[in-house]
Amino acid sequence: GIKLGSSKAELRFDGQRSFVGEGYHDVNIKGFKLRASFQEIGASIGELAIWDEPMQDFAIWDDDEVVRQIGVCRPHLGALEIPGRPQLKGICVGTSVKYLLEKLEASFEDVTITGSNYGGTLFVLDNHLPGVCFQLDRWDAGRVTEDPFDFWDQPDTLRACLDYAIGMIVVG
């Protein structure tokens, strides 16, 4: 599997040689064809690059060819598991922001919005889950067909979308 701290050059997917350079690549993992994004890391976990490709399945951010952040964009690619915090087991892409806050026993005031990208609001809950960044799915897993908001990096927008799905989870 892909682990934080791994050398990007040593990554292997179904025996394939790893990738060189940034960008999008189709990879096979255990017989599944997935779309991967490789990017250089931002200054912090909340400063994710603006993705221009909304169809990736996962992303890897590196610094000096070392994996520093891993993001998943599909629920079948894994769930959040934090040792010693079994109440968080099962939180994954597709979980609502409201459910996430309930499981963390957090309030909206605990949320720090770090920006937005093509998919929606980027936010962290540093006092409850340091090292994890979430992206709101502005299309709510296909249930929303029109974008009603002008700005996705505003607290009022996220507050109005607490029942929306999480579209990406990044750890780093």
Rosetta blueprint (number, residue, H / E / L):
1 G L
2 I L
3 K L
4 L L
5 G L
6 S L
7 S E
8 K H
9 A H
10 E H
11 L L
12 R L
13 F E
14 D L
15 G L
16 Q E
17 R L
18 S L
19 F L
20 V L
21 G L
22 E L
23 G E
24 Y E
25 H E
26 D E
27 V E
28 N E
29 I E
30 K L
31 G L
32 F E
33 K E
34 L E
35 R E
36 A E
37 S E
38 F E
39 Q E
40 E E
41 I L
42 G L
43 A L
44 S L
45 I L
46 G L
47 E L
48 L L
49 A L
50 I L
51 W L
52 D L
53 E L
54 P L
55 M L
56 Q L
57 D L
58 F E
59 A E
60 I E
61 W E
62 D E
63 D E
64 D L
65 E L
66 V E
67 V E
68 R E
69 Q E
70 I E
71 G E
72 V E
73 C L
74 R L
75 P H
76 H H
77 L H
78 G L
79 A L
80 L L
81 E L
82 I L
83 P L
84 G L
85 R L
86 P H
87 Q H
88 L H
89 K L
90 G L
91 I L
92 C L
93 V L
94 G L
95 T L
96 S E
97 V H
98 K H
99 Y H
100 L H
101 L H
102 E H
103 K H
104 L H
105 E L
106 A L
107 S L
108 F H
109 E H
110 D H
111 V L
112 T E
113 I E
114 T E
115 G E
116 S E
117 N E
118 Y L
119 G L
120 G E
121 T E
122 L E
123 F E
124 V E
125 L L
126 D L
127 N L
128 H L
129 L L
130 P L
131 G L
132 V E
133 C E
134 F E
135 Q E
136 L E
137 D L
138 R L
139 W L
140 D H
141 A H
142 G H
143 R L
144 V L
145 T L
146 E L
147 D L
148 P L
149 F L
150 D L
151 F L
152 W L
153 D L
154 Q L
155 P H
156 D H
157 T H
158 L H
159 R H
160 A H
161 C L
162 L L
163 D L
164 Y L
165 A E
166 I E
167 G E
168 M E
169 I E
170 V E
171 V E
172 G L
